Amino acid sequence: MSLADQCPGGMLLTYEGLGHTAYGRGGTCVTEKVDAYPVGLKPVRPGATC
């Protein structure tokens, strides 16, 4: 069970790259998907990968 599954309304965005944190350094794919939720309430789709 992923952490996203344990949190009500949780979402999982998988980053296929090196390191543990991709926000701000994983390219526009990660940044745009993460920023889209607090700015426009657009959730990350299940199975989303960058």
DOMAR-117355 format. One record per residue (C-alpha): x, y, z; residue in three letters. Coordinates in steps of 0.05 Angstrom, whole numbers, plus 5000, padded with zeros to 4 digits. Example, Ala and Ser with C-alpha at 12.3 -4.5 7.8 and 13.67 -1.06 7.14 Angstrom:
<recs>
(rec (5246,4910,5156),"ALA")
(rec (5273,4979,5143),"SER")
</recs>
This chain:
<recs>
(rec (5000,5000,5000),"MET")
(rec (5029,5067,4980),"SER")
(rec (5029,5129,5023),"LEU")
(rec (4980,5160,4974),"ALA")
(rec (4932,5103,4988),"ASP")
(rec (4937,5115,5063),"GLN")
(rec (4918,5189,5058),"CYS")
(rec (4847,5210,5042),"PRO")
(rec (4850,5244,4974),"GLY")
(rec (4923,5225,4966),"GLY")
(rec (4954,5223,4896),"MET")
(rec (5017,5190,4870),"LEU")
(rec (5061,5218,4815),"LEU")
(rec (5117,5171,4796),"THR")
(rec (5183,5201,4773),"TYR")
(rec (5227,5157,4731),"GLU")
(rec (5295,5187,4745),"GLY")
(rec (5351,5190,4796),"LEU")
(rec (5341,5213,4867),"GLY")
(rec (5284,5216,4917),"HIS")
(rec (5256,5286,4903),"THR")
(rec (5239,5311,4834),"ALA")
(rec (5200,5375,4847),"TYR")
(rec (5240,5434,4822),"GLY")
(rec (5292,5390,4789),"ARG")
(rec (5254,5336,4751),"GLY")
(rec (5236,5379,4692),"GLY")
(rec (5171,5412,4673),"THR")
(rec (5130,5348,4675),"CYS")
(rec (5137,5342,4750),"VAL")
(rec (5132,5416,4766),"THR")
(rec (5070,5427,4723),"GLU")
(rec (5033,5366,4751),"LYS")
(rec (5049,5384,4823),"VAL")
(rec (5033,5458,4815),"ASP")
(rec (4968,5444,4779),"ALA")
(rec (4934,5418,4843),"TYR")
(rec (4941,5477,4892),"PRO")
(rec (4934,5528,4836),"VAL")
(rec (4876,5498,4796),"GLY")
(rec (4854,5438,4838),"LEU")
(rec (4872,5392,4780),"LYS")
(rec (4889,5324,4811),"PRO")
(rec (4944,5278,4787),"VAL")
(rec (4913,5222,4747),"ARG")
(rec (4922,5151,4774),"PRO")
(rec (4984,5119,4744),"GLY")
(rec (5014,5187,4724),"ALA")
(rec (5089,5182,4709),"THR")
(rec (5141,5234,4690),"CYS")
</recs>
